[in-house]
Amino acid sequence: MLRTGKEYLESIRDGRRVLCGGEWIDDITTHPKTRGYARQVAAFYDLHLDPEHQEHLTFTDEDGVRRAKQWKLTRSKEDVVEKRKYYDYIFRNFHAGMFTRLPCSNNTTLYTLFDDPQPWEEQTVYGKGRPMAQNIRDAWRELRDGDLFSAPLFIDLQYTRAHSNGETVPMLRIVEERDDGILVEGWKAIGTSTVFSNWMNLGVLWNYGTRSDQIIYARAPTNQEGVTHVARDSYAKDDTAEYDYRFSAHGDELDSMAYFDNVLIPWENVFHLGNEEHARLYPQRVFDWIHIETQVRQVVNAELIAGLGLLLTESLGTSKHPVVASQLADMIRFRETCRAFTLAAEETGNVTPGGLYKPNNIFVDLARAYYIENVNKHIETLTDLCGRSIMMQPTEADLDDEHIGPQLANALRGPHISARDKMKIVKVIRDRFYSEAGARHEIFERFNGTPVFLIKLLTMQRVEYAIDGPLVDLARKVCDLGDIEELVRRADEERQKLVEQRDKPEYIKGQDVETV
């Protein structure tokens, strides 16, 4: 089914406990700190129902049900391309990728579980013998059939885990196993758009010191009794003119923490509990699918930067200057390189245990690292091209003033552009990259899923990079290092140091593209 925006808004008027910037919010659909983004999610749902957009955003499944393309599972490279075009269309028609965690983004963290549910049941430590694989299937179908919004909560607090005095670590943990479920207590942080979701998808990003009782994969309603959401203060400016704040005027998706105060999670909502090896190795693959979507958004972001550079320099009459032309070429090259990673990932993907065609996770992760490492220098160049206008921007009210407005317009117009249009370009750059909301967006991209150093580390753990592996086969031959068996014997001592990184249970290997 396709849910309407009105149905979505009704679904989140459910008594959830939300503390935002020191204020308790009774209704997130009407409070000034939250109403803007609630309306944006509603607009996202309505976009799928608009006849103008349905061809691009929806499909009819094998049962004849029309659904949003976010629910279409990719069985071929052609499906992957179609899905990429879906995300691309959403971002281009929905504030140029400013919002990072719409339902179509967050729901992707269920794909790996639904694709390959059996290991989650087989590898569980607590709750052994319970039908957790079926719980995963049921959760997926309920979300899909209701066109619901599930937000992941995997990241834990930055907190020392080395306690010798028996102090309780405040991470979410199992307090008690009961006949009717597990009783949990503690914090999960951080989630984006969680306070606007229907369900929380709970998980763990394993770290050294993660304990067995903290390894919880389950789901819980966002309004679950005993759950309190603590959101950072909102950067929304929905009481200002869109002319002055092109992005911020539409609301803030918010980042938040969630505290579970002796909350009961019924067994039917539990997916896996307690296995440290599983938590260390497998759930990293949960985020493969959301990072595919992230990469598409980053290509759109890179295109926005290049386009703003071209518009700005044309409005200033500087685009033909050799230095400026070179800077613009670098922006365009940045966008094209990001796009090339996407195309390469699609072309060299792998088939998962559940039969999904998944873009090459190595190219996806390297693309994310490339974007994070390079985007800021292009933003800085864009800022330099603005000159001092990035600091001095009259408001719409200033330009409308009967006395000074015409004088401002005369002072600010460009060779071939009106003052109002020129200021639109600069204001977009200011709001997109330098307002509180814009700066938060760039920080989000830096830490989305994992920071850049961890992207590289985890990528190396997934690539067969040992000296007897295929990645160095050519170099070994060129260096005339001899027979592979002899090389392996000589390298045995060094290879032992890599066992932790290279050892992967067979059930995990199916989620990774083979490196050749």
VEXZAVO-200910 format. One record per residue (C-alpha): residue in three letters; x, y, z. Coordinates in steps of 0.1 Angstrom, whole numbers, plus 5000, padded with zeros to 4 digits. Each point is the difference from the previous one (the first is absolute). Layout:
VEXZAVO-200910
+-----+------+------+------+
: res :    u :    v :    w :
+-----+------+------+------+
: ALA :    X :    Y :    Z :
...
+-----+------+------+------+
This chain:
VEXZAVO-200910
+-----+------+------+------+
: res :    u :    v :    w :
+-----+------+------+------+
: MET : 5000 : 5000 : 5000 :
: LEU : 5009 : 5037 : 4997 :
: ARG : 4995 : 5019 : 5032 :
: THR : 4989 : 5036 : 4999 :
: GLY : 5017 : 5029 : 5017 :
: LYS : 4969 : 5005 : 5022 :
: GLU : 5001 : 4963 : 5011 :
: TYR : 5036 : 5004 : 5009 :
: LEU : 4994 : 5031 : 5021 :
: GLU : 4972 : 4982 : 5018 :
: SER : 5022 : 4970 : 5007 :
: ILE : 5026 : 5021 : 5019 :
: ARG : 4975 : 5018 : 5023 :
: ASP : 5003 : 4971 : 5024 :
: GLY : 5013 : 5013 : 5033 :
: ARG : 5037 : 4995 : 4994 :
: ARG : 5023 : 5016 : 5025 :
: VAL : 5022 : 5026 : 4983 :
: LEU : 5023 : 5025 : 5018 :
: CYS : 5015 : 5025 : 4975 :
: GLY : 5021 : 5030 : 5010 :
: GLY : 4987 : 4999 : 5036 :
: GLU : 4963 : 4998 : 4989 :
: TRP : 4977 : 4971 : 5004 :
: ILE : 4981 : 4996 : 4967 :
: ASP : 4964 : 4987 : 5003 :
: ASP : 4993 : 4998 : 4962 :
: ILE : 5030 : 5000 : 4976 :
: THR : 4977 : 5009 : 4971 :
: THR : 4991 : 5034 : 5014 :
: HIS : 5029 : 5012 : 5022 :
: PRO : 5023 : 5026 : 4983 :
: LYS : 5031 : 4979 : 5006 :
: THR : 4987 : 4969 : 4983 :
: ARG : 4970 : 5009 : 4978 :
: GLY : 5020 : 5010 : 4970 :
: TYR : 5017 : 4966 : 4995 :
: ALA : 4969 : 4981 : 5009 :
: ARG : 4983 : 5018 : 4971 :
: GLN : 5030 : 4992 : 4978 :
: VAL : 4996 : 4963 : 5007 :
: ALA : 4963 : 5003 : 4992 :
: ALA : 5010 : 5018 : 4968 :
: PHE : 5023 : 4971 : 4992 :
: TYR : 4971 : 4976 : 5002 :
: ASP : 4977 : 5022 : 4979 :
: LEU : 5027 : 5004 : 4974 :
: HIS : 4996 : 4963 : 4992 :
: LEU : 4962 : 5005 : 4995 :
: ASP : 5004 : 5029 : 4976 :
: PRO : 4993 : 4988 : 4964 :
: GLU : 5028 : 5022 : 4988 :
: HIS : 5025 : 4980 : 5020 :
: GLN : 4985 : 4965 : 5003 :
: GLU : 5018 : 4985 : 4970 :
: HIS : 5033 : 5009 : 5015 :
: LEU : 4993 : 4992 : 5037 :
: THR : 4976 : 4969 : 5000 :
: PHE : 4997 : 4966 : 4985 :
: THR : 4974 : 4972 : 4999 :
: ASP : 5011 : 4968 : 5017 :
: GLU : 4992 : 4964 : 4991 :
: ASP : 4968 : 5001 : 5020 :
: GLY : 4988 : 5031 : 4981 :
: VAL : 5006 : 5024 : 5029 :
: ARG : 5014 : 5034 : 4992 :
: ARG : 5028 : 5008 : 5024 :
: ALA : 5028 : 5026 : 5004 :
: LYS : 5032 : 4988 : 4983 :
: GLN : 5018 : 5001 : 5033 :
: TRP : 4984 : 4966 : 5006 :
: LYS : 5011 : 4985 : 4967 :
: LEU : 5027 : 4973 : 5007 :
: THR : 5028 : 5001 : 4974 :
: ARG : 5003 : 4966 : 4982 :
: SER : 5022 : 5012 : 4971 :
: LYS : 5023 : 5028 : 4989 :
: GLU : 4971 : 5016 : 4982 :
: ASP : 4981 : 5001 : 5033 :
: VAL : 5029 : 5017 : 5017 :
: VAL : 5001 : 5027 : 4973 :
: GLU : 4963 : 5005 : 5003 :
: LYS : 5004 : 5004 : 5038 :
: ARG : 5028 : 5024 : 4996 :
: LYS : 4978 : 5021 : 4977 :
: TYR : 4973 : 4999 : 5026 :
: TYR : 5023 : 5015 : 5027 :
: ASP : 5014 : 5025 : 4975 :
: TYR : 4965 : 5011 : 4992 :
: ILE : 4991 : 5004 : 5036 :
: PHE : 5030 : 5021 : 5008 :
: ARG : 4997 : 5022 : 4969 :
: ASN : 4963 : 5007 : 5006 :
: PHE : 5003 : 5002 : 5038 :
: HIS : 5024 : 5028 : 5011 :
: ALA : 5031 : 4987 : 4981 :
: GLY : 5009 : 4973 : 5026 :
: MET : 4999 : 5023 : 5030 :
: PHE : 4980 : 4975 : 5020 :
: THR : 5021 : 4969 : 5005 :
: ARG : 4976 : 4976 : 5019 :
: LEU : 4967 : 4999 : 4982 :
: PRO : 4980 : 4968 : 5003 :
: CYS : 5015 : 4987 : 4968 :
: SER : 5035 : 5004 : 5015 :
: ASN : 4995 : 4986 : 5035 :
: ASN : 4979 : 4970 : 4990 :
: THR : 5029 : 4986 : 4980 :
: THR : 5016 : 4987 : 5032 :
: LEU : 4975 : 4972 : 5000 :
: TYR : 5012 : 4986 : 4966 :
: THR : 5029 : 4979 : 5012 :
: LEU : 4979 : 4985 : 5028 :
: PHE : 4971 : 4991 : 4976 :
: ASP : 5024 : 4988 : 4973 :
: ASP : 5017 : 4975 : 5023 :
: PRO : 4980 : 4996 : 5032 :
: GLN : 5011 : 4965 : 5011 :
: PRO : 5035 : 5009 : 5013 :
: TRP : 4985 : 5025 : 5024 :
: GLU : 4979 : 4972 : 5016 :
: GLU : 5027 : 4973 : 4998 :
: GLN : 5028 : 5022 : 5015 :
: THR : 4979 : 5014 : 5029 :
: VAL : 5012 : 4992 : 5035 :
: TYR : 4970 : 5010 : 5020 :
: GLY : 4965 : 4990 : 4990 :
: LYS : 5013 : 4969 : 4982 :
: GLY : 4973 : 4980 : 4983 :
: ARG : 4977 : 5029 : 4994 :
: PRO : 4989 : 5008 : 4964 :
: MET : 5021 : 5032 : 4996 :
: ALA : 5004 : 4995 : 4962 :
: GLN : 4962 : 5000 : 4998 :
: ASN : 4999 : 5031 : 5022 :
: ILE : 5022 : 5018 : 4974 :
: ARG : 4978 : 4989 : 4971 :
: ASP : 4969 : 5012 : 5019 :
: ALA : 5016 : 5033 : 5008 :
: TRP : 5009 : 5006 : 4964 :
: ARG : 4965 : 4992 : 4987 :
: GLU : 4983 : 5021 : 5026 :
: LEU : 5022 : 5030 : 4991 :
: ARG : 4996 : 4995 : 4963 :
: ASP : 4962 : 4993 : 5000 :
: GLY : 4994 : 5031 : 5022 :
: ASP : 5025 : 5022 : 4982 :
: LEU : 5014 : 5007 : 5034 :
: PHE : 5031 : 5018 : 5012 :
: SER : 5027 : 4981 : 5020 :
: ALA : 5031 : 5018 : 5013 :
: PRO : 5032 : 4983 : 5010 :
: LEU : 5015 : 5004 : 5034 :
: PHE : 5034 : 4982 : 4999 :
: ILE : 5025 : 5025 : 5014 :
: ASP : 5010 : 5000 : 5037 :
: LEU : 5011 : 5028 : 5022 :
: GLN : 5036 : 5011 : 5001 :
: TYR : 5008 : 4986 : 5034 :
: THR : 5029 : 4981 : 5016 :
: ARG : 4993 : 4963 : 5001 :
: ALA : 5028 : 4992 : 5023 :
: HIS : 4984 : 4998 : 5035 :
: SER : 5018 : 4980 : 5027 :
: ASN : 4978 : 5012 : 5028 :
: GLY : 4968 : 4983 : 4987 :
: GLU : 4984 : 5032 : 4989 :
: THR : 4971 : 4994 : 4976 :
: VAL : 5008 : 5013 : 4965 :
: PRO : 4970 : 5020 : 4988 :
: MET : 4997 : 4983 : 4966 :
: LEU : 4967 : 4983 : 4991 :
: ARG : 5002 : 4965 : 5016 :
: ILE : 4979 : 4970 : 5009 :
: VAL : 4989 : 5002 : 5036 :
: GLU : 4979 : 4968 : 5000 :
: GLU : 4988 : 4972 : 4977 :
: ARG : 4963 : 4993 : 5006 :
: ASP : 4974 : 4978 : 4985 :
: ASP : 4984 : 5029 : 4982 :
: GLY : 5032 : 5017 : 4988 :
: ILE : 5031 : 5018 : 5011 :
: LEU : 5002 : 5028 : 5024 :
: VAL : 5025 : 5027 : 4989 :
: GLU : 5015 : 5031 : 5015 :
: GLY : 5024 : 5027 : 4989 :
: TRP : 5008 : 5024 : 4972 :
: LYS : 5003 : 4997 : 4962 :
: ALA : 5016 : 5029 : 4981 :
: ILE : 4999 : 5014 : 4975 :
: GLY : 4971 : 4998 : 4976 :
: THR : 4988 : 5024 : 4973 :
: SER : 4963 : 5005 : 4994 :
: THR : 4993 : 4975 : 5027 :
: VAL : 4974 : 5022 : 5017 :
: PHE : 4981 : 5002 : 4967 :
: SER : 4999 : 4962 : 4994 :
: ASN : 4975 : 4973 : 5008 :
: TRP : 5025 : 4974 : 5011 :
: MET : 5035 : 4999 : 5013 :
: ASN : 5023 : 4974 : 4985 :
: LEU : 5024 : 4992 : 5029 :
: GLY : 5035 : 4987 : 4994 :
: VAL : 5037 : 5002 : 5009 :
: LEU : 5031 : 5014 : 4983 :
: TRP : 5025 : 4977 : 5018 :
: ASN : 5029 : 5016 : 5018 :
: TYR : 5027 : 4986 : 5022 :
: GLY : 4984 : 4994 : 5034 :
: THR : 4965 : 4994 : 4986 :
: ARG : 4985 : 4975 : 5024 :
: SER : 4977 : 4971 : 4992 :
: ASP : 4970 : 5015 : 5019 :
: GLN : 5003 : 5032 : 4979 :
: ILE : 4997 : 4981 : 4967 :
: ILE : 4963 : 5006 : 4992 :
: TYR : 4984 : 4999 : 4965 :
: ALA : 4963 : 5006 : 5002 :
: ARG : 4973 : 5025 : 4992 :
: ALA : 4979 : 5022 : 5023 :
: PRO : 4972 : 5025 : 4993 :
: THR : 5013 : 5036 : 5002 :
: ASN : 4973 : 5008 : 5025 :
: GLN : 5008 : 4969 : 5021 :
: GLU : 4991 : 5005 : 5037 :
: GLY : 5032 : 5007 : 5019 :
: VAL : 5019 : 5015 : 4971 :
: THR : 5011 : 5037 : 5001 :
: HIS : 5015 : 5017 : 4970 :
: VAL : 5025 : 5028 : 5007 :
: ALA : 5005 : 5021 : 4968 :
: ARG : 5025 : 5027 : 4994 :
: ASP : 4985 : 5034 : 4997 :
: SER : 4983 : 5006 : 4966 :
: TYR : 5016 : 5021 : 4973 :
: ALA : 4967 : 5004 : 4982 :
: LYS : 4990 : 5035 : 4988 :
: ASP : 4965 : 4994 : 4988 :
: ASP : 4990 : 5034 : 5012 :
: THR : 5023 : 5018 : 4976 :
: ALA : 4998 : 5007 : 4963 :
: GLU : 5011 : 4972 : 4977 :
: TYR : 5018 : 5026 : 4979 :
: ASP : 5024 : 5006 : 5029 :
: TYR : 5003 : 4963 : 5012 :
: ARG : 4994 : 4978 : 4970 :
: PHE : 5006 : 4968 : 5020 :
: SER : 4996 : 5008 : 5037 :
: ALA : 4965 : 5013 : 4994 :
: HIS : 4988 : 4965 : 4993 :
: GLY : 5008 : 4986 : 5034 :
: ASP : 5027 : 4979 : 5018 :
: GLU : 5002 : 4962 : 4999 :
: LEU : 5016 : 5000 : 5034 :
: ASP : 5026 : 4977 : 5016 :
: SER : 4991 : 4984 : 5033 :
: MET : 5008 : 4976 : 5027 :
: ALA : 4975 : 4975 : 5015 :
: TYR : 4998 : 4988 : 5036 :
: PHE : 4984 : 4967 : 5008 :
: ASP : 4987 : 4999 : 5036 :
: ASN : 4994 : 4963 : 5007 :
: VAL : 4982 : 4995 : 4967 :
: LEU : 4985 : 4967 : 4990 :
: ILE : 5007 : 4988 : 4964 :
: PRO : 4978 : 4971 : 4992 :
: TRP : 5017 : 4969 : 4985 :
: GLU : 4982 : 5005 : 4967 :
: ASN : 5019 : 5032 : 4996 :
: VAL : 5034 : 4986 : 5007 :
: PHE : 5025 : 4991 : 4971 :
: HIS : 5032 : 4990 : 5018 :
: LEU : 5016 : 5001 : 5034 :
: GLY : 5035 : 4997 : 5015 :
: ASN : 5024 : 4986 : 4974 :
: GLU : 5032 : 5022 : 5000 :
: GLU : 5015 : 4984 : 4969 :
: HIS : 4968 : 5006 : 4981 :
: ALA : 4998 : 5036 : 5012 :
: ARG : 5036 : 5006 : 4990 :
: LEU : 4998 : 4986 : 4965 :
: TYR : 4965 : 4998 : 4986 :
: PRO : 4980 : 5032 : 5008 :
: GLN : 5026 : 5021 : 4982 :
: ARG : 4983 : 4986 : 4969 :
: VAL : 4966 : 5015 : 5013 :
: PHE : 5013 : 5034 : 4990 :
: ASP : 5011 : 4990 : 4965 :
: TRP : 4966 : 5008 : 4986 :
: ILE : 4996 : 5034 : 5017 :
: HIS : 5035 : 5010 : 4988 :
: ILE : 4989 : 4992 : 4964 :
: GLU : 4973 : 5026 : 5005 :
: THR : 5025 : 5023 : 5017 :
: GLN : 5023 : 4998 : 4970 :
: VAL : 4971 : 5011 : 4977 :
: ARG : 4993 : 5029 : 5022 :
: GLN : 5037 : 5010 : 5001 :
: VAL : 5000 : 5001 : 4962 :
: VAL : 4970 : 5023 : 5000 :
: ASN : 5018 : 5022 : 5027 :
: ALA : 5031 : 5001 : 4978 :
: GLU : 4979 : 5011 : 4970 :
: LEU : 4984 : 5027 : 5021 :
: ILE : 5034 : 5014 : 5009 :
: ALA : 5011 : 5001 : 4964 :
: GLY : 4968 : 5015 : 4988 :
: LEU : 5000 : 5027 : 5026 :
: GLY : 5036 : 5008 : 4990 :
: LEU : 4990 : 5004 : 4964 :
: LEU : 4969 : 5021 : 5008 :
: LEU : 5019 : 5022 : 5024 :
: THR : 5029 : 5008 : 4977 :
: GLU : 4977 : 5006 : 4971 :
: SER : 4981 : 5025 : 5021 :
: LEU : 5032 : 5017 : 5010 :
: GLY : 5015 : 4999 : 4965 :
: THR : 5031 : 4981 : 5012 :
: SER : 4994 : 4966 : 4985 :
: LYS : 5024 : 5005 : 4971 :
: HIS : 5029 : 5011 : 5021 :
: PRO : 5027 : 4972 : 4996 :
: VAL : 5004 : 4994 : 5038 :
: VAL : 4962 : 4999 : 5006 :
: ALA : 4995 : 4977 : 4970 :
: SER : 5026 : 4976 : 5014 :
: GLN : 4982 : 5001 : 5034 :
: LEU : 4967 : 4992 : 4983 :
: ALA : 5016 : 4972 : 4981 :
: ASP : 5012 : 4985 : 5033 :
: MET : 4964 : 5001 : 5014 :
: ILE : 4987 : 4983 : 4969 :
: ARG : 5027 : 4974 : 5002 :
: PHE : 4991 : 4994 : 5036 :
: ARG : 4964 : 4993 : 4990 :
: GLU : 5009 : 4977 : 4972 :
: THR : 5024 : 4980 : 5021 :
: CYS : 4973 : 4995 : 5027 :
: ARG : 4977 : 4988 : 4972 :
: ALA : 5026 : 4977 : 4986 :
: PHE : 5002 : 4981 : 5033 :
: THR : 4962 : 4995 : 4999 :
: LEU : 5001 : 4986 : 4964 :
: ALA : 5030 : 4977 : 5009 :
: ALA : 4982 : 4987 : 5031 :
: GLU : 4970 : 4991 : 4979 :
: GLU : 5020 : 4983 : 4973 :
: THR : 5021 : 4978 : 5024 :
: GLY : 4974 : 4991 : 5026 :
: ASN : 4993 : 4966 : 5015 :
: VAL : 4970 : 4977 : 5007 :
: THR : 4992 : 4997 : 5037 :
: PRO : 4988 : 4967 : 5017 :
: GLY : 4964 : 5012 : 4996 :
: GLY : 5004 : 5006 : 4963 :
: LEU : 5003 : 5038 : 5001 :
: TYR : 5024 : 5017 : 4976 :
: LYS : 5020 : 5024 : 5022 :
: PRO : 5024 : 5027 : 4986 :
: ASN : 5036 : 4994 : 5008 :
: ASN : 5004 : 5010 : 5036 :
: ILE : 5037 : 5008 : 4995 :
: PHE : 4993 : 5026 : 4974 :
: VAL : 4972 : 5014 : 5021 :
: ASP : 5022 : 5004 : 5031 :
: LEU : 5029 : 5014 : 4981 :
: ALA : 4976 : 5025 : 4983 :
: ARG : 4988 : 5012 : 5034 :
: ALA : 5036 : 5004 : 5012 :
: TYR : 5009 : 5019 : 4969 :
: TYR : 4970 : 5024 : 5004 :
: ILE : 5007 : 5007 : 5036 :
: GLU : 5037 : 5007 : 4994 :
: ASN : 4994 : 5024 : 4971 :
: VAL : 4966 : 5017 : 5004 :
: ASN : 5012 : 5027 : 5024 :
: LYS : 5026 : 5014 : 4977 :
: HIS : 4974 : 5005 : 4973 :
: ILE : 4977 : 5017 : 5025 :
: GLU : 5029 : 5023 : 5009 :
: THR : 5005 : 5008 : 4963 :
: LEU : 4963 : 5008 : 4996 :
: THR : 5002 : 5023 : 5030 :
: ASP : 5030 : 5018 : 4986 :
: LEU : 4982 : 5005 : 4967 :
: CYS : 4971 : 5017 : 5020 :
: GLY : 5024 : 5026 : 5013 :
: ARG : 4987 : 5022 : 5028 :
: SER : 4964 : 4994 : 4990 :
: ILE : 5000 : 4968 : 5020 :
: MET : 5002 : 5022 : 5031 :
: MET : 4977 : 5029 : 4989 :
: GLN : 4966 : 4989 : 4987 :
: PRO : 4970 : 5023 : 5002 :
: THR : 4968 : 4982 : 5010 :
: GLU : 4969 : 4999 : 4978 :
: ALA : 4985 : 5026 : 5023 :
: ASP : 5030 : 5023 : 4993 :
: LEU : 4995 : 4997 : 4963 :
: ASP : 4963 : 5006 : 5003 :
: ASP : 5005 : 5032 : 5020 :
: GLU : 4985 : 5029 : 4981 :
: HIS : 5029 : 5024 : 5007 :
: ILE : 5032 : 4980 : 5001 :
: GLY : 4989 : 4970 : 4980 :
: PRO : 5006 : 5015 : 4965 :
: GLN : 5034 : 5013 : 5011 :
: LEU : 5010 : 4965 : 5012 :
: ALA : 4988 : 4985 : 4968 :
: ASN : 5021 : 5024 : 4980 :
: ALA : 5031 : 4993 : 5021 :
: LEU : 4997 : 4962 : 5000 :
: ARG : 4989 : 4991 : 4965 :
: GLY : 5024 : 4982 : 4977 :
: PRO : 5009 : 5005 : 4963 :
: HIS : 4972 : 4977 : 4988 :
: ILE : 4980 : 4993 : 5032 :
: SER : 4977 : 5019 : 5023 :
: ALA : 5010 : 5007 : 5036 :
: ARG : 4972 : 4977 : 5013 :
: ASP : 5011 : 4971 : 4979 :
: LYS : 5037 : 5005 : 5008 :
: MET : 4992 : 5001 : 5037 :
: LYS : 4980 : 4967 : 4996 :
: ILE : 5032 : 4982 : 4989 :
: VAL : 5021 : 5014 : 5028 :
: LYS : 4973 : 4993 : 5026 :
: VAL : 4997 : 4964 : 4989 :
: ILE : 5038 : 4997 : 5004 :
: ARG : 4998 : 5016 : 5035 :
: ASP : 4971 : 4979 : 5012 :
: ARG : 5012 : 4967 : 4984 :
: PHE : 5035 : 5002 : 5014 :
: TYR : 5003 : 5027 : 5028 :
: SER : 4967 : 5002 : 5019 :
: GLU : 4995 : 4978 : 5030 :
: ALA : 4980 : 4976 : 4979 :
: GLY : 5025 : 5000 : 4972 :
: ALA : 5030 : 4995 : 5022 :
: ARG : 4983 : 4972 : 5017 :
: HIS : 4993 : 4983 : 4966 :
: GLU : 5037 : 5000 : 4992 :
: ILE : 5009 : 4986 : 5034 :
: PHE : 4974 : 4973 : 4995 :
: GLU : 5016 : 4990 : 4967 :
: ARG : 5034 : 4998 : 5018 :
: PHE : 4987 : 4976 : 5026 :
: ASN : 4972 : 4983 : 4981 :
: GLY : 5002 : 4963 : 5010 :
: THR : 5037 : 5003 : 5007 :
: PRO : 5027 : 5027 : 4999 :
: VAL : 5025 : 4999 : 4971 :
: PHE : 5028 : 4982 : 5018 :
: LEU : 4976 : 4972 : 5010 :
: ILE : 4986 : 4998 : 4965 :
: LYS : 5036 : 4992 : 4988 :
: LEU : 5007 : 4976 : 5029 :
: LEU : 4967 : 4980 : 4994 :
: THR : 5006 : 5000 : 4963 :
: MET : 5034 : 4984 : 5005 :
: GLN : 4985 : 4974 : 5022 :
: ARG : 4976 : 4990 : 4972 :
: VAL : 5027 : 4999 : 4972 :
: GLU : 5022 : 4970 : 4996 :
: TYR : 5032 : 5019 : 5004 :
: ALA : 5024 : 4974 : 5014 :
: ILE : 5032 : 4993 : 4980 :
: ASP : 4986 : 4967 : 4988 :
: GLY : 4968 : 5015 : 4988 :
: PRO : 4987 : 5010 : 4965 :
: LEU : 5005 : 5037 : 5005 :
: VAL : 5038 : 4996 : 5000 :
: ASP : 5003 : 4971 : 4976 :
: LEU : 5013 : 5021 : 4971 :
: ALA : 5025 : 5018 : 5022 :
: ARG : 5012 : 4967 : 5014 :
: LYS : 5007 : 4987 : 4965 :
: VAL : 5018 : 5032 : 4989 :
: CYS : 5022 : 4998 : 5031 :
: ASP : 5007 : 4964 : 4993 :
: LEU : 4992 : 4988 : 5035 :
: GLY : 4995 : 4965 : 4989 :
: ASP : 4975 : 4972 : 5006 :
: ILE : 4970 : 5011 : 5020 :
: GLU : 5003 : 4972 : 5024 :
: GLU : 5036 : 5008 : 5008 :
: LEU : 4990 : 5037 : 5004 :
: VAL : 4972 : 4990 : 5024 :
: ARG : 5024 : 4980 : 5021 :
: ARG : 5025 : 5029 : 5002 :
: ALA : 4972 : 5024 : 5009 :
: ASP : 4984 : 4978 : 5026 :
: GLU : 5012 : 5021 : 5029 :
: GLU : 4987 : 5033 : 4985 :
: ARG : 4968 : 4985 : 4989 :
: GLN : 4991 : 4989 : 5036 :
: LYS : 4999 : 5037 : 5009 :
: LEU : 4971 : 5004 : 4975 :
: VAL : 4979 : 4971 : 5011 :
: GLU : 4975 : 5023 : 5018 :
: GLN : 4995 : 5022 : 4970 :
: ARG : 4998 : 4972 : 4975 :
: ASP : 4981 : 4973 : 5018 :
: LYS : 4963 : 5001 : 4990 :
: PRO : 4974 : 4973 : 5005 :
: GLU : 4987 : 4986 : 4968 :
: TYR : 4965 : 5015 : 5006 :
: ILE : 5015 : 5034 : 5000 :
: LYS : 5021 : 4997 : 4968 :
: GLY : 4968 : 4999 : 4979 :
: GLN : 4993 : 5036 : 5007 :
: ASP : 5033 : 5013 : 4986 :
: VAL : 5011 : 5004 : 4964 :
: GLU : 5030 : 4978 : 4991 :
: THR : 5032 : 5019 : 4995 :
: VAL : 5019 : 4990 : 4969 :
+-----+------+------+------+
